[in-house]
Amino acid sequence: MNTAGSIAVFFGGCVPASPHEEHLAHDIGVLLAEYGYTLRHGGYNGLMEHAAKGAAEHGASVVAVSMQNMPWGGFNPHVTDTILLPTMGERMHAFLDTADVVVAMGGGVGTLHELTAALWYASNIRPLPVVIAGSTASRLISFLRAERWVYESPTRPLQFLHQIDRATDLIPYVTAAGDAHRSDQ
């Protein structure tokens, strides 16, 4: 199934937790490309670069969404387009307002900010699928649930939140998001 025109946002850190998570990020990029998604990410190295490489190797557009005048270094070599914005708020809106699916993996405090913004957005603005991939991010979500930072209530259902261990586990969420994207057009 081709979901051309759909946008996947990938959040992942610059320092991967393990080679397994590097491979998972790459495989997620490949799968998103195979399903016709454009990949939006921060544009830098680590897990972002692994996902971007997988997507680019299979013909997907790879967009770096970052802030103007930030000394974070150059973008990874797989970036095909850039969106540079003046504020963090505008950057987060550029990710979330246009996303059909968000995939989040482990990372640093920047990735934590992006993930929590996606969780808040999906529970308050629109039920955007947020897919937690890999053991590092899964441990974080388990902790957030145990400490009741993330919880389900009648006014805050969590049907948007999913956890996966393999890239192929992403297929149901990618196809459902692509179907929703096409019905909105």
C-alpha positions in Angstrom: 0.0 0.0 0.0 1.4 3.4 -1.0 0.7 6.3 1.4 2.3 8.9 -0.8 2.0 12.4 0.5 1.9 11.2 4.1 4.4 12.6 6.7 6.2 10.6 9.4 8.0 12.5 12.1 10.9 10.7 13.7 12.3 11.7 17.1 15.5 10.0 18.2 18.7 11.0 19.9 22.2 11.8 18.8 23.7 9.1 21.0 22.0 5.7 20.3 21.6 3.4 23.3 22.8 0.4 21.3 23.6 -1.0 17.9 20.2 -2.7 18.0 18.5 0.6 18.3 20.6 2.0 15.4 19.4 -0.9 13.2 15.8 -0.4 14.3 16.0 3.3 13.4 17.4 2.4 10.0 14.7 -0.3 9.4 12.0 2.2 10.4 13.3 4.7 7.8 13.2 1.9 5.2 9.7 0.9 6.1 8.4 4.5 6.0 10.0 5.0 2.6 8.5 1.8 1.3 5.0 3.1 2.4 5.6 6.4 0.6 6.1 8.6 3.6 8.2 11.8 3.8 10.5 11.6 6.8 10.7 14.7 9.0 13.3 14.7 11.7 15.7 17.0 13.5 18.3 16.5 10.8 21.3 15.6 12.8 23.3 12.5 13.7 22.6 9.3 15.7 19.2 7.7 15.5 18.0 10.5 13.3 20.7 9.8 10.8 20.1 6.1 10.8 16.3 6.6 10.1 17.2 9.2 7.4 19.6 6.8 5.8 17.1 4.0 5.6 14.4 6.4 4.2 16.8 8.0 1.7 18.2 4.6 0.4 14.6 3.8 -0.6 13.7 7.0 -2.3 11.9 9.0 0.5 12.3 12.7 0.9 14.1 13.5 4.2 13.3 16.9 5.7 15.3 18.4 8.6 13.2 20.6 10.8 15.4 22.8 13.0 15.8 26.3 14.4 17.5 29.2 12.7 20.9 30.2 14.0 21.4 27.3 16.3 25.0 26.0 16.5 24.0 22.3 16.5 26.3 21.5 13.5 25.6 20.4 10.0 22.7 18.2 8.9 23.3 14.5 8.1 24.0 13.7 4.4 20.6 12.2 3.8 18.6 15.4 4.2 16.9 16.5 1.0 15.1 19.6 2.3 15.2 21.9 5.3 12.7 23.9 7.3 14.4 26.4 9.6 12.2 28.2 12.1 12.8 31.0 14.6 11.3 29.4 17.7 11.0 26.0 19.3 7.2 26.4 19.4 7.1 26.9 15.6 9.5 24.0 15.2 7.2 21.7 17.2 4.2 22.8 15.2 6.0 22.1 12.0 6.5 18.6 13.2 3.1 17.9 14.8 0.6 19.9 12.8 1.4 18.1 9.6 2.3 14.6 10.9 0.3 11.6 10.0 2.4 9.4 12.4 5.1 10.1 15.0 7.8 7.5 15.8 9.9 8.2 18.9 13.0 6.3 20.1 15.5 7.0 22.9 17.5 10.1 23.2 18.5 13.0 25.3 16.6 15.8 26.8 15.8 17.2 23.3 14.1 13.9 22.3 12.4 13.9 25.6 10.9 17.3 24.9 9.8 16.3 21.5 8.2 13.1 22.8 6.3 14.7 25.6 5.1 17.5 23.2 3.8 14.7 20.9 2.1 13.0 23.8 0.4 16.2 24.9 -0.5 17.1 21.3 -2.0 13.7 20.6 -4.1 13.7 23.8 -5.3 17.3 23.5 -5.2 18.6 19.9 -5.9 15.5 17.7 -5.4 11.8 18.1 -2.1 11.6 16.2 -0.6 8.1 16.4 2.5 8.2 18.5 4.6 5.0 18.2 7.3 4.3 20.8 10.0 2.2 19.2 12.8 0.2 21.0 13.6 -0.7 24.5 15.0 2.7 25.7 11.8 4.6 24.8 9.6 1.8 26.0 11.3 1.9 29.4 10.6 5.7 29.5 6.9 5.2 28.7 6.6 2.5 31.3 8.1 4.8 33.9 5.8 7.7 32.9 2.8 5.4 33.2 3.9 4.0 36.5 4.5 7.4 37.9 1.2 8.6 36.4 2.7 11.3 34.2 1.0 9.4 31.3 -2.4 8.0 32.2 -5.8 7.2 30.7 -9.0 8.9 31.7 -12.4 9.5 30.2 -11.2 12.8 28.8 -7.7 11.7 27.9 -7.9 8.3 26.2 -4.5 6.8 25.1 -5.6 5.0 21.9 -3.1 7.1 20.0 -0.1 5.6 22.0 1.6 2.4 20.7 4.8 0.5 21.4 6.8 -1.6 19.0 9.9 -3.7 19.1 10.5 -4.3 15.3 10.0 -2.0 12.3 7.4 -4.3 10.8 5.3 -3.8 13.9 4.9 -0.2 12.6 2.9 -1.4 9.5 -0.6 -1.2 11.0 -0.1 2.4 12.3 1.5 3.5 9.0 -1.3 2.1 6.9 -4.0 3.5 9.1 -2.4 6.9 9.2 -2.0 6.9 5.4 -5.6 6.0 5.0 -6.7 8.8 7.3 -4.4 11.2 5.4 -6.0 10.3 2.0 -9.5 10.6 3.4 -8.7 14.2 4.6 -7.7 15.3 1.1 
